């Protein structure tokens, strides 16, 4: 009857140690991620689409214009 409280203490100690190890791992991973992000100036480009855009009748994509440029007129 005296062993039952000891089993609970061992289980609680194991859970506590596991929680502390998880917290330390996550803290270290966050620090490493922060350093990696700080060294990167620009984000990664988006992946290219695997499928070409659909060809719909009457649908045209207008050319984009940068500031200071006149917008391109769509072809008819």
Secondary structure as UniProt FT lines:
FT   HELIX           3..39
FT   TURN            57..58
FT   TURN            67..68
//
